[in-house]
């Protein structure tokens, strides 16, 4: 299965209070390809590629400040660009009578990845901390995951997922400090982490389903 999607974006920012006007126009092609080989009726391997986009939400591009407190502001960045990701996945699936096992190795590369920077500014003779999103560079994420689905009974189903990944960011950001000197923040970072999820679904009388979810996220730098 192969396909392609085309999207055209036109974003206008008109912030009259502070006279901030900006227009972002961009268009993108998003190809995708999925290849599956069936070893038998209950077992297959798959290979896939897709291109994805993550557009900034309106709060992230709105230059009007929102107040957490008088000295702590969040301000959107009208120059923020979308993040584009190339995603690759190699998977394997095996089915038994009551059990399904699915595992995959993946690699995602994101360009114009978004990070949050905090700068100090003087507003109305007060030192204020201002947080804003910026595009900082490239983010690589790769790892593996596996999922087990088990139908213990007709009325009880269990689903478990484990995901281990390595996240690497490369990029920096330059700003001007309070005395007019340019300063550069290095956002380069490598982190290893994992998370696990488990879901239990019980079918009760009168068409009622009871679902319980549990998630654990390991520490990450």
Backbone as a chain_set.jsonl record, in Angstrom:
{"seq": "XXXXXXXXXXXXXXXXXXXXXXXXXXXXXXXXXXXXXXXXXXXXXXXXXXXXXXXXXXXXXXXXXXXXXXXXXXXXXXXXXXXXXXXXXXXXXXXXXXXXXXXXXXXXXXXXXXXXXXXXXXXXXXXXXXXXXXXXXXXXXXXXXXXXXXXXXXXXXXXXXXXXXXXXXXXXXXXXXXXXXXXXXXXXXXXXXXXXXXXXXXXXXXXXXXXXXXXXXXXXX", "coords": {"N": [[0.852, -1.182, 0.0], [0.674, 2.103, -0.988], [0.84, 5.677, -0.823], [0.056, 9.205, -1.103], [-0.214, 12.443, 0.303], [-1.303, 15.79, 0.0], [-0.895, 18.964, 1.441], [-1.874, 22.299, 1.994], [-1.033, 25.175, 3.726], [-2.061, 28.123, 5.402], [-1.473, 30.589, 7.54], [-2.449, 33.287, 9.429], [-1.428, 35.863, 11.561], [-2.648, 38.287, 13.532], [-2.13, 40.502, 15.784], [-3.416, 42.937, 17.408], [-3.115, 44.504, 19.706], [-0.389, 44.648, 20.386], [0.583, 45.227, 17.943], [1.517, 43.135, 16.24], [2.052, 41.417, 13.382], [1.892, 38.733, 11.184], [2.491, 36.274, 8.655], [2.233, 32.929, 7.749], [2.938, 30.781, 5.239], [2.868, 27.66, 3.771], [3.434, 24.601, 2.017], [3.113, 21.046, 1.735], [4.112, 17.737, 0.776], [3.071, 14.508, 1.72], [4.228, 11.514, 1.741], [3.577, 7.942, 1.962], [4.218, 4.504, 2.731], [3.494, 1.079, 2.938], [4.375, -2.171, 3.57], [3.559, -5.518, 3.741], [4.219, -8.855, 4.579], [2.822, -11.98, 4.562], [3.491, -14.692, 6.495], [2.004, -16.894, 7.253], [-1.475, -17.637, 7.934], [-1.592, -16.606, 10.469], [0.614, -15.113, 11.075], [2.875, -12.502, 10.373], [5.185, -10.18, 8.808], [6.165, -6.733, 8.663], [6.87, -3.631, 7.01], [7.241, -0.17, 7.098], [6.833, 3.282, 6.084], [6.322, 6.71, 6.753], [5.468, 10.176, 6.427], [5.087, 12.884, 8.618], [3.367, 15.674, 10.157], [3.543, 18.228, 12.615], [1.787, 20.772, 13.646], [2.121, 24.012, 15.174], [0.112, 24.793, 17.995], [-2.549, 27.218, 18.463], [-2.092, 28.718, 20.784], [0.648, 28.572, 21.005], [1.624, 30.238, 19.018], [0.527, 32.682, 19.444], [1.307, 35.93, 20.206], [0.462, 37.376, 22.395], [0.739, 37.717, 25.852], [0.202, 35.263, 28.391], [-0.712, 35.002, 31.814], [0.874, 33.351, 34.417], [1.678, 34.215, 36.827], [2.447, 37.453, 38.237], [5.121, 37.706, 37.675], [5.762, 35.678, 35.985], [5.415, 34.659, 32.86], [3.803, 33.331, 29.898], [4.496, 33.338, 26.503], [3.528, 33.231, 23.19], [5.16, 32.297, 20.072], [5.241, 33.936, 17.16], [6.784, 33.314, 14.942], [7.129, 30.605, 14.904], [7.709, 27.475, 13.43], [6.211, 24.574, 11.794], [6.792, 21.161, 12.883], [8.381, 18.552, 11.167], [8.274, 15.1, 10.563], [9.993, 12.138, 9.737], [9.11, 8.831, 9.621], [9.972, 5.505, 10.349], [9.335, 1.998, 10.385], [9.659, -1.338, 11.478], [8.032, -4.309, 11.725], [6.595, -7.163, 13.503], [4.143, -9.697, 13.74], [2.247, -12.08, 15.534], [-0.249, -14.502, 15.954], [-2.198, -16.395, 18.258], [-4.635, -18.68, 19.611], [-5.877, -17.377, 21.838], [-4.132, -15.349, 22.286], [-2.266, -12.534, 21.168], [0.678, -11.359, 19.752], [2.696, -8.597, 19.185], [5.344, -6.831, 17.812], [7.81, -4.244, 17.272], [10.43, -2.365, 15.681], [11.564, 0.959, 15.557], [12.238, 4.155, 13.987], [12.395, 7.597, 14.238], [12.783, 10.723, 12.787], [12.824, 14.105, 13.468], [12.53, 17.274, 12.161], [13.093, 20.764, 12.831], [12.377, 20.642, 15.542], [10.579, 21.364, 18.561], [11.331, 23.256, 21.42], [11.181, 24.662, 24.756], [12.037, 27.88, 25.828], [13.338, 29.987, 28.432], [13.455, 33.297, 29.176], [14.685, 36.271, 30.799], [13.039, 39.335, 31.273], [12.529, 42.89, 31.506], [9.675, 44.325, 32.583], [7.549, 46.954, 33.039], [9.281, 47.959, 34.998], [9.847, 45.674, 36.432], [11.399, 42.579, 37.037], [10.878, 39.878, 34.977], [10.012, 36.53, 34.224], [9.933, 34.943, 31.164], [8.437, 32.525, 29.191], [8.763, 30.782, 26.151], [8.006, 29.006, 23.074], [10.364, 27.557, 20.77], [11.934, 26.734, 17.617], [14.466, 24.38, 17.489], [16.159, 22.556, 16.179], [17.192, 19.283, 15.296], [15.612, 16.223, 16.105], [16.119, 12.944, 17.033], [14.614, 9.845, 17.429], [14.594, 6.593, 18.482], [13.8, 3.117, 18.926], [12.306, 0.209, 20.469], [9.272, -1.697, 20.719], [6.814, -3.796, 22.281], [3.691, -5.511, 22.186], [1.184, -7.219, 23.923], [-1.798, -8.967, 23.606], [-4.416, -10.436, 25.29], [-7.054, -12.641, 25.468], [-8.626, -13.647, 28.016], [-11.128, -14.622, 28.86], [-14.439, -14.62, 27.381], [-15.554, -12.395, 28.469], [-13.489, -10.936, 29.536], [-10.639, -9.106, 28.804], [-7.176, -8.546, 28.295], [-4.534, -6.179, 27.815], [-1.228, -5.384, 27.147], [1.624, -3.191, 26.988], [4.975, -2.385, 26.157], [7.569, -0.045, 25.871], [10.677, 0.933, 24.81], [13.097, 3.44, 24.394], [15.417, 5.677, 22.721], [16.285, 9.015, 22.854], [17.462, 11.71, 21.049], [18.583, 14.974, 20.848], [19.624, 17.64, 18.781], [20.758, 20.835, 18.616], [20.592, 24.461, 18.98], [19.963, 27.669, 20.563], [19.878, 31.147, 20.206], [19.846, 34.149, 22.036], [19.258, 37.545, 23.156], [20.598, 39.01, 26.002], [19.823, 40.842, 29.091], [21.591, 42.96, 29.108], [22.211, 43.362, 26.512], [23.881, 41.525, 25.258], [24.569, 38.783, 23.078], [23.516, 35.477, 23.776], [23.949, 31.954, 23.826], [22.094, 29.001, 23.995], [22.672, 25.628, 24.446], [20.912, 22.98, 23.281], [21.444, 20.342, 22.901], [21.083, 16.957, 23.65], [20.938, 13.683, 25.044], [18.903, 10.967, 25.799], [17.82, 8.07, 27.511], [15.002, 6.031, 27.943], [11.888, 4.536, 29.097], [8.516, 3.235, 28.897], [5.536, 1.712, 30.188], [2.383, 0.132, 29.7], [-0.796, -1.099, 30.8], [-3.917, -2.575, 30.219], [-7.121, -3.448, 31.259], [-10.137, -4.943, 30.389], [-13.42, -5.483, 31.175], [-16.425, -7.067, 30.49], [-19.577, -6.323, 31.527], [-22.931, -7.154, 32.747], [-25.935, -5.98, 31.003], [-24.818, -4.62, 28.881], [-22.616, -3.09, 29.685], [-19.291, -1.93, 29.91], [-16.29, -2.267, 31.758], [-13.353, -0.61, 32.22], [-9.935, -0.633, 33.046], [-6.975, 1.167, 33.412], [-3.409, 1.292, 33.511], [-0.357, 3.049, 33.776], [3.165, 3.364, 33.553], [5.849, 5.547, 33.591], [9.226, 5.775, 33.011], [12.054, 7.584, 34.465], [13.384, 10.46, 32.699], [15.883, 12.394, 31.099]], "CA": [[0.0, 0.0, 0.0], [1.427, 3.357, -1.055], [-0.035, 6.831, -0.977], [0.643, 10.527, -0.896], [-1.19, 13.467, 0.675], [-0.796, 17.155, -0.167], [-1.558, 19.94, 2.302], [-1.476, 23.695, 1.845], [-1.348, 25.867, 4.978], [-1.982, 29.582, 5.379], [-1.738, 31.028, 8.9], [-2.3, 34.733, 9.596], [-1.388, 36.315, 12.943], [-2.921, 39.721, 13.633], [-2.227, 40.826, 17.204], [-3.528, 44.387, 17.291], [-2.703, 45.191, 20.933], [1.046, 44.915, 20.323], [0.902, 45.459, 16.529], [2.296, 42.013, 15.715], [1.381, 40.843, 12.214], [2.774, 37.752, 10.549], [1.814, 35.3, 7.81], [2.983, 31.706, 7.462], [2.377, 30.002, 4.136], [3.724, 26.54, 3.388], [2.725, 23.414, 1.52], [3.914, 19.845, 1.927], [3.677, 16.409, 0.358], [3.24, 13.507, 2.774], [4.155, 10.15, 1.185], [3.544, 6.817, 2.907], [4.353, 3.192, 2.096], [3.329, -0.025, 3.882], [4.611, -3.47, 2.945], [3.309, -6.611, 4.677], [4.404, -10.198, 4.028], [2.171, -12.967, 5.417], [4.159, -15.989, 6.574], [0.847, -17.788, 7.194], [-2.693, -16.916, 8.309], [-1.502, -16.09, 11.831], [1.941, -14.554, 11.297], [3.336, -11.649, 9.279], [6.169, -9.135, 9.054], [5.753, -5.519, 7.966], [7.815, -2.523, 6.89], [6.455, 1.01, 6.743], [7.396, 4.64, 6.135], [5.342, 7.782, 6.598], [5.902, 11.53, 6.776], [4.066, 13.478, 9.466], [3.543, 17.085, 10.482], [2.984, 18.693, 13.883], [1.666, 22.226, 13.57], [1.987, 24.653, 16.487], [-1.231, 25.19, 18.392], [-2.747, 28.676, 18.424], [-1.463, 29.319, 21.969], [2.095, 28.611, 20.814], [2.001, 31.288, 18.068], [-0.113, 33.928, 19.845], [2.313, 36.71, 20.94], [-0.11, 37.991, 23.589], [1.203, 36.956, 27.006], [-0.722, 34.759, 29.401], [-0.094, 35.176, 33.127], [0.833, 32.382, 35.505], [1.76, 35.149, 37.947], [2.928, 38.755, 37.761], [6.526, 37.612, 37.262], [5.917, 34.442, 35.223], [4.557, 34.794, 31.689], [3.98, 32.486, 28.714], [4.262, 34.137, 25.303], [3.675, 32.467, 21.96], [6.17, 32.735, 19.121], [4.591, 33.986, 15.838], [7.682, 32.779, 13.911], [7.291, 29.175, 15.112], [7.427, 26.644, 12.261], [5.776, 23.215, 12.121], [7.804, 20.102, 12.942], [8.149, 17.483, 10.19], [8.867, 13.848, 11.037], [10.074, 10.938, 8.901], [8.917, 7.703, 10.54], [10.233, 4.181, 9.782], [8.912, 0.968, 11.337], [9.78, -2.74, 11.076], [7.193, -4.982, 12.701], [6.307, -8.604, 13.436], [2.897, -10.024, 14.429], [1.947, -13.505, 15.651], [-1.527, -14.735, 16.624], [-2.614, -17.705, 18.721], [-6.075, -18.732, 19.822], [-6.293, -16.333, 22.77], [-3.022, -14.416, 22.492], [-1.679, -11.866, 20.009], [1.96, -10.727, 20.064], [3.066, -7.645, 18.144], [6.541, -6.094, 18.187], [8.335, -3.418, 16.186], [11.56, -1.45, 15.851], [11.184, 2.176, 14.85], [13.14, 5.301, 13.97], [11.723, 8.836, 13.861], [13.623, 11.933, 12.727], [11.991, 15.304, 13.441], [13.216, 18.531, 11.864], [12.463, 21.925, 13.48], [11.789, 20.219, 16.808], [10.206, 22.487, 19.424], [11.69, 23.271, 22.832], [10.73, 25.879, 25.432], [13.123, 28.68, 26.416], [12.925, 30.964, 29.427], [14.279, 34.495, 29.197], [14.28, 37.313, 31.741], [12.784, 40.644, 30.682], [12.066, 43.918, 32.441], [8.378, 44.84, 32.164], [7.056, 47.883, 34.059], [10.317, 48.025, 36.052], [9.84, 44.421, 37.186], [12.09, 41.468, 36.386], [9.841, 38.895, 34.66], [10.444, 35.32, 33.527], [9.071, 34.742, 30.002], [8.618, 31.226, 28.549], [8.276, 30.766, 24.77], [8.466, 27.871, 22.271], [11.239, 27.873, 19.642], [12.465, 25.624, 16.827], [15.87, 24.311, 17.889], [17.029, 21.678, 15.398], [16.803, 17.932, 14.886], [15.397, 15.263, 17.182], [16.074, 11.55, 16.597], [14.033, 8.953, 18.433], [14.485, 5.223, 18.002], [13.623, 2.153, 19.997], [11.479, -0.945, 20.12], [8.134, -1.908, 21.594], [6.027, -4.989, 22.012], [2.339, -5.482, 22.726], [0.524, -8.504, 24.12], [-3.244, -8.911, 23.816], [-4.823, -11.749, 25.782], [-8.481, -12.793, 25.753], [-8.71, -14.697, 29.032], [-12.487, -15.146, 28.707], [-15.22, -13.771, 26.496], [-15.918, -11.171, 29.19], [-12.312, -10.282, 30.122], [-9.516, -8.972, 27.884], [-6.016, -7.834, 28.814], [-3.625, -5.642, 26.808], [-0.032, -4.812, 27.75], [2.55, -2.587, 26.038], [6.254, -1.936, 26.691], [8.255, 0.758, 24.859], [12.0, 1.399, 25.211], [13.528, 4.338, 23.321], [16.537, 6.615, 22.89], [15.907, 10.306, 22.296], [18.651, 12.56, 20.891], [18.289, 16.295, 20.303], [20.776, 18.426, 18.35], [20.346, 22.185, 18.244], [20.843, 25.525, 19.945], [19.115, 28.856, 20.433], [20.601, 32.353, 20.589], [18.993, 35.257, 22.439], [19.971, 38.728, 23.657], [20.315, 39.144, 27.434], [19.347, 42.144, 29.564], [22.561, 44.033, 28.84], [22.408, 43.46, 25.077], [24.855, 40.568, 24.74], [23.979, 37.528, 22.597], [23.797, 34.272, 24.543], [23.515, 30.747, 23.117], [21.742, 27.836, 24.812], [22.862, 24.363, 23.741], [19.835, 22.047, 23.614], [21.851, 18.977, 22.574], [20.822, 16.083, 24.786], [20.622, 12.283, 24.74], [18.197, 10.374, 26.929], [17.257, 6.73, 27.408], [13.878, 5.881, 28.848], [10.892, 3.543, 28.703], [7.231, 3.297, 29.589], [4.74, 0.491, 30.079], [0.946, 0.319, 29.918], [-1.617, -2.297, 30.868], [-5.342, -2.261, 30.165], [-8.023, -4.561, 31.541], [-11.508, -4.622, 29.993], [-14.382, -6.481, 31.645], [-17.787, -6.858, 29.986], [-20.566, -6.54, 32.579], [-24.312, -7.261, 32.226], [-26.65, -4.792, 30.502], [-24.008, -3.937, 27.88], [-21.683, -2.165, 30.329], [-17.883, -2.329, 29.922], [-15.464, -1.654, 32.795], [-11.971, -0.604, 31.748], [-8.94, -0.135, 33.987], [-5.707, 1.438, 32.743], [-2.265, 1.649, 34.331], [0.81, 3.462, 32.991], [4.366, 3.76, 34.279], [6.854, 6.216, 32.765], [10.516, 5.83, 33.684], [12.67, 8.924, 34.417], [14.03, 10.851, 31.439], [16.509, 13.715, 31.106]], "C": [[0.889, 1.234, 0.0], [0.444, 4.507, -1.256], [0.725, 8.123, -0.778], [-0.493, 11.501, -0.603], [-0.542, 14.832, 0.494], [-1.599, 18.088, 0.732], [-0.984, 21.328, 2.063], [-1.95, 24.46, 3.083], [-1.139, 27.364, 4.82], [-2.417, 30.082, 6.753], [-1.463, 32.517, 8.994], [-2.385, 35.081, 11.084], [-1.55, 37.83, 12.944], [-3.177, 40.046, 15.104], [-2.21, 42.35, 17.315], [-3.012, 45.11, 18.528], [-1.231, 45.58, 20.888], [1.525, 45.125, 18.888], [1.861, 44.408, 15.986], [1.499, 41.368, 14.593], [2.351, 39.911, 11.502], [1.926, 36.777, 9.734], [2.744, 34.132, 7.542], [2.251, 30.951, 6.364], [3.346, 28.881, 3.788], [2.852, 25.394, 2.885], [3.673, 22.23, 1.546], [3.258, 18.64, 1.268], [3.992, 15.418, 1.475], [3.099, 12.112, 2.172], [4.085, 9.116, 2.302], [3.633, 5.521, 2.108], [4.3, 2.114, 3.178], [3.452, -1.344, 3.114], [4.436, -4.552, 4.005], [3.481, -7.941, 3.958], [3.82, -11.206, 5.022], [2.918, -14.297, 5.356], [3.129, -17.119, 6.571], [-0.353, -16.972, 7.651], [-2.579, -16.233, 9.666], [-0.17, -15.404, 12.121], [2.348, -13.695, 10.109], [4.43, -10.705, 9.764], [5.786, -7.923, 8.208], [6.868, -4.486, 8.008], [7.034, -1.299, 6.437], [7.283, 2.286, 6.846], [6.253, 5.635, 5.999], [5.972, 9.111, 7.011], [4.758, 12.211, 7.516], [4.395, 14.942, 9.737], [2.895, 17.367, 11.839], [2.963, 20.213, 13.838], [1.564, 22.82, 14.971], [0.538, 25.029, 16.761], [-1.33, 26.713, 18.466], [-2.09, 29.361, 19.619], [0.039, 29.474, 21.784], [2.538, 29.705, 19.848], [1.36, 32.631, 18.403], [0.869, 34.748, 20.686], [1.767, 37.418, 22.176], [0.196, 37.118, 24.799], [0.041, 36.476, 27.865], [0.006, 34.704, 30.736], [-0.26, 33.924, 33.979], [0.921, 33.119, 36.833], [2.293, 36.457, 37.383], [4.361, 38.707, 37.26], [6.8, 36.349, 36.457], [4.919, 34.451, 34.077], [4.843, 33.682, 30.679], [3.603, 33.323, 27.501], [4.498, 33.262, 24.076], [4.689, 33.098, 21.025], [5.553, 32.747, 17.719], [5.471, 33.479, 14.706], [7.869, 31.266, 14.026], [6.858, 28.393, 13.865], [6.899, 25.272, 12.693], [6.959, 22.26, 12.166], [7.413, 18.99, 11.975], [8.935, 16.249, 10.607], [8.837, 12.797, 9.943], [10.076, 9.734, 9.832], [9.101, 6.381, 9.799], [9.904, 3.122, 10.837], [9.064, -0.416, 10.713], [9.074, -3.582, 12.131], [7.023, -6.473, 12.441], [5.061, -8.879, 14.266], [2.66, -11.527, 14.391], [0.666, -13.669, 16.456], [-1.656, -16.196, 17.042], [-4.107, -17.645, 18.993], [-6.55, -17.598, 20.716], [-5.269, -15.218, 22.936], [-2.545, -13.838, 21.167], [-0.421, -11.13, 20.464], [2.365, -9.847, 18.889], [4.291, -6.861, 18.626], [7.054, -5.3, 16.991], [9.58, -2.668, 16.646], [11.264, -0.211, 15.018], [12.29, 3.227, 14.958], [12.356, 6.511, 13.471], [12.735, 9.978, 13.868], [12.715, 13.145, 12.539], [12.861, 16.522, 13.196], [12.397, 19.7, 12.423], [11.739, 21.507, 14.755], [11.602, 21.419, 17.731], [10.698, 22.239, 20.85], [11.21, 24.601, 23.428], [11.922, 26.579, 26.081], [12.532, 29.666, 27.409], [13.935, 32.105, 29.433], [13.786, 35.445, 30.288], [14.135, 38.634, 30.998], [12.369, 41.607, 31.782], [10.791, 44.521, 31.878], [7.818, 45.668, 33.306], [7.979, 47.899, 35.284], [10.359, 46.787, 36.931], [10.55, 43.342, 36.38], [11.109, 40.305, 36.22], [10.463, 37.723, 33.906], [9.445, 35.009, 32.414], [9.427, 33.405, 29.335], [8.006, 31.265, 27.155], [8.778, 29.512, 24.055], [9.331, 28.343, 21.111], [11.591, 26.586, 18.893], [13.969, 25.544, 17.074], [16.73, 23.384, 17.038], [16.4, 20.341, 15.092], [16.655, 17.05, 16.113], [15.272, 13.869, 16.584], [15.557, 10.692, 17.744], [13.956, 7.564, 17.823], [14.432, 4.258, 19.17], [12.848, 0.951, 19.52], [10.332, -1.031, 21.123], [7.516, -3.268, 21.299], [4.712, -4.891, 22.771], [1.801, -6.896, 22.804], [-0.955, -8.263, 24.364], [-3.726, -10.31, 24.157], [-6.314, -11.737, 26.108], [-8.645, -13.954, 26.724], [-10.054, -15.418, 28.963], [-13.225, -14.236, 27.737], [-15.512, -12.418, 27.143], [-14.715, -10.415, 29.751], [-11.159, -10.296, 29.121], [-8.421, -8.12, 28.514], [-5.13, -7.375, 27.659], [-2.448, -4.981, 27.518], [0.927, -4.301, 26.687], [3.804, -2.13, 26.774], [7.014, -1.234, 25.572], [9.559, 1.282, 25.446], [12.566, 2.244, 24.073], [14.732, 5.171, 23.745], [16.18, 7.894, 22.16], [17.141, 11.196, 22.243], [18.262, 13.853, 20.206], [19.586, 17.0, 19.964], [20.284, 19.798, 17.916], [20.676, 23.184, 19.324], [19.938, 26.714, 19.636], [19.904, 30.053, 20.957], [19.615, 33.473, 20.907], [19.879, 36.401, 22.942], [19.598, 38.933, 25.114], [19.977, 40.588, 27.794], [20.314, 43.287, 29.285], [22.973, 44.076, 27.37], [23.423, 42.513, 24.485], [24.159, 39.303, 24.245], [24.446, 36.344, 23.437], [23.224, 33.068, 23.795], [23.265, 29.619, 24.117], [21.91, 26.592, 23.95], [21.789, 23.377, 24.207], [20.213, 20.596, 23.301], [21.74, 18.095, 23.817], [20.516, 14.679, 24.278], [20.005, 11.649, 25.981], [17.707, 8.984, 26.568], [16.099, 6.617, 28.389], [12.933, 4.804, 28.33], [9.583, 3.825, 29.428], [6.475, 2.0, 29.326], [3.286, 0.815, 30.395], [0.263, -1.039, 30.028], [-3.076, -1.868, 30.95], [-6.139, -3.537, 30.399], [-9.447, -4.126, 31.204], [-12.422, -5.784, 30.378], [-15.76, -6.111, 31.129], [-18.785, -7.274, 31.068], [-21.959, -6.717, 31.969], [-24.861, -5.917, 31.768], [-25.792, -3.972, 29.548], [-23.022, -2.926, 28.434], [-20.274, -2.749, 30.293], [-17.155, -1.561, 31.023], [-14.005, -1.762, 32.362], [-11.061, 0.033, 32.784], [-7.606, 0.008, 33.266], [-4.625, 1.767, 33.774], [-1.067, 1.968, 33.447], [1.965, 3.801, 33.927], [5.36, 4.354, 33.287], [8.148, 6.316, 33.563], [11.089, 7.249, 33.614], [13.345, 9.182, 33.068], [14.642, 12.229, 31.608], [15.998, 14.527, 29.92]], "O": [[1.747, 1.398, 0.868], [-0.646, 4.32, -1.796], [1.878, 8.134, -0.346], [-1.58, 11.405, -1.172], [0.637, 15.008, 0.801], [-2.827, 18.013, 0.781], [0.228, 21.506, 1.947], [-3.126, 24.399, 3.444], [-0.179, 27.815, 4.196], [-3.598, 30.008, 7.096], [-0.362, 32.966, 8.674], [-3.304, 34.646, 11.778], [-0.705, 38.559, 12.427], [-4.291, 39.888, 15.604], [-1.15, 42.975, 17.316], [-2.515, 46.23, 18.412], [-0.855, 46.681, 21.29], [2.729, 45.196, 18.638], [2.872, 44.727, 15.361], [0.409, 40.84, 14.815], [3.5, 40.273, 11.251], [0.782, 36.492, 10.086], [3.899, 34.318, 7.158], [1.104, 30.536, 6.529], [4.524, 29.136, 3.537], [1.695, 25.246, 3.279], [4.885, 22.387, 1.398], [2.033, 18.528, 1.206], [5.053, 15.486, 2.097], [1.993, 11.578, 2.093], [4.481, 9.38, 3.438], [3.186, 5.447, 0.964], [4.973, 2.219, 4.203], [2.732, -1.592, 2.147], [5.089, -4.512, 5.048], [2.956, -8.135, 2.862], [4.257, -11.284, 6.17], [2.974, -14.945, 4.311], [3.348, -18.169, 5.966], [-0.267, -15.748, 7.75], [-3.392, -15.365, 9.985], [0.149, -15.138, 13.28], [2.186, -14.109, 8.961], [4.582, -10.463, 10.961], [5.157, -8.067, 7.16], [7.695, -4.473, 8.92], [6.249, -1.38, 5.492], [8.273, 2.365, 7.575], [5.324, 5.422, 5.219], [6.886, 9.156, 7.835], [3.603, 12.129, 7.099], [5.53, 15.387, 9.572], [1.842, 16.819, 12.166], [4.0, 20.861, 13.977], [0.982, 22.202, 15.863], [-0.171, 25.518, 15.881], [-0.315, 27.407, 18.523], [-1.58, 30.473, 19.484], [0.644, 30.393, 22.337], [3.713, 30.074, 19.848], [1.619, 33.621, 17.719], [1.238, 34.314, 21.777], [2.54, 38.006, 22.933], [-0.058, 35.913, 24.777], [-0.959, 37.173, 28.043], [1.197, 34.397, 30.789], [-1.379, 33.482, 34.238], [0.324, 32.711, 37.829], [2.56, 36.558, 36.185], [4.777, 39.58, 36.498], [7.96, 35.986, 36.264], [3.72, 34.274, 34.29], [5.954, 33.159, 30.604], [2.538, 33.938, 27.463], [5.546, 32.629, 23.946], [5.037, 34.271, 21.16], [5.357, 31.681, 17.135], [4.968, 33.233, 13.61], [8.694, 30.699, 13.31], [5.779, 28.623, 13.319], [7.117, 24.856, 13.831], [8.001, 22.517, 11.563], [6.268, 18.54, 11.96], [10.11, 16.338, 10.961], [7.81, 12.579, 9.3], [10.925, 9.62, 10.717], [8.48, 6.15, 8.762], [10.158, 3.317, 12.026], [8.656, -0.644, 9.574], [9.465, -3.573, 13.298], [7.266, -6.975, 11.343], [4.928, -8.359, 15.374], [2.845, -12.171, 13.358], [0.506, -13.055, 17.51], [-1.283, -17.108, 16.303], [-4.768, -16.667, 18.643], [-7.527, -16.924, 20.389], [-5.517, -14.248, 23.652], [-2.432, -14.551, 20.17], [-0.448, -10.375, 21.436], [2.376, -10.292, 17.742], [4.278, -6.295, 19.718], [6.771, -5.637, 15.841], [9.757, -2.38, 17.83], [10.769, -0.32, 13.896], [13.133, 3.203, 15.854], [11.729, 6.459, 12.413], [13.457, 10.171, 14.846], [11.939, 13.213, 11.585], [13.815, 16.774, 13.932], [11.169, 19.637, 12.481], [10.625, 21.959, 15.02], [12.378, 22.374, 17.684], [10.506, 21.16, 21.41], [10.879, 25.538, 22.701], [12.713, 25.956, 26.79], [11.398, 30.122, 27.264], [15.124, 31.894, 29.669], [12.611, 35.422, 30.655], [14.992, 39.008, 30.198], [11.915, 41.196, 32.85], [10.812, 45.153, 30.822], [7.628, 45.161, 34.411], [7.531, 47.858, 36.429], [10.853, 46.843, 38.057], [10.326, 43.21, 35.177], [10.57, 39.803, 37.206], [11.333, 37.91, 33.056], [8.255, 34.831, 32.675], [10.579, 33.181, 28.961], [6.875, 31.72, 26.98], [9.85, 29.003, 24.381], [9.075, 29.398, 20.53], [11.552, 25.494, 19.459], [14.676, 26.534, 16.89], [17.953, 23.426, 17.169], [15.242, 20.257, 14.684], [17.46, 17.115, 17.042], [14.42, 13.634, 15.727], [16.012, 10.808, 18.881], [13.333, 7.369, 16.779], [14.944, 4.536, 20.255], [12.742, 0.698, 18.32], [10.417, -0.504, 22.232], [7.675, -3.816, 20.209], [4.625, -4.283, 23.837], [1.945, -7.678, 21.865], [-1.33, -7.46, 25.218], [-3.479, -11.258, 23.412], [-6.779, -10.933, 26.915], [-8.786, -15.105, 26.309], [-10.12, -16.646, 29.001], [-12.699, -13.203, 27.322], [-15.695, -11.418, 26.449], [-14.884, -9.367, 30.374], [-10.75, -11.356, 28.647], [-8.691, -7.115, 29.172], [-4.987, -8.074, 26.657], [-2.637, -4.126, 28.383], [1.043, -4.891, 25.612], [3.726, -1.565, 27.865], [7.102, -1.75, 24.458], [9.554, 1.989, 26.453], [12.526, 1.827, 22.916], [15.022, 5.346, 24.929], [15.815, 7.865, 20.985], [17.796, 11.416, 23.262], [17.683, 13.841, 19.119], [20.538, 16.975, 20.744], [19.498, 19.921, 16.977], [21.002, 22.811, 20.451], [19.255, 26.762, 18.613], [20.521, 29.983, 22.02], [18.672, 33.718, 20.155], [21.085, 36.238, 23.127], [18.414, 39.023, 25.441], [19.858, 41.447, 26.92], [19.909, 44.448, 29.23], [23.95, 44.733, 27.012], [23.802, 42.668, 23.324], [23.255, 38.798, 24.91], [25.627, 36.228, 23.764], [22.148, 33.151, 23.204], [24.105, 29.321, 24.966], [21.357, 26.51, 22.854], [21.757, 22.986, 25.374], [19.372, 19.707, 23.429], [22.237, 18.44, 24.889], [19.913, 14.507, 23.219], [20.534, 11.786, 27.084], [17.236, 8.749, 25.455], [16.204, 7.057, 29.534], [13.149, 4.233, 27.261], [9.542, 4.546, 30.425], [6.75, 1.289, 28.359], [2.993, 1.658, 31.243], [0.701, -2.012, 29.415], [-3.422, -0.922, 31.658], [-5.856, -4.577, 29.804], [-9.914, -3.085, 31.666], [-12.214, -6.921, 29.955], [-16.215, -4.981, 31.306], [-18.829, -8.437, 31.47], [-22.142, -6.451, 30.781], [-24.325, -4.86, 32.102], [-26.0, -2.767, 29.409], [-22.629, -1.996, 27.729], [-20.078, -3.923, 30.606], [-17.369, -0.363, 31.202], [-13.485, -2.86, 32.163], [-11.364, 1.094, 33.33], [-7.158, -0.917, 32.588], [-4.888, 2.431, 34.776], [-0.789, 1.251, 32.486], [1.772, 4.442, 34.961], [5.675, 3.74, 32.268], [8.167, 6.875, 34.659], [10.65, 8.042, 32.781], [13.81, 8.262, 32.395], [14.025, 13.128, 32.18], [16.401, 15.676, 29.739]]}, "num_chains": 1, "name": "protein.A"}
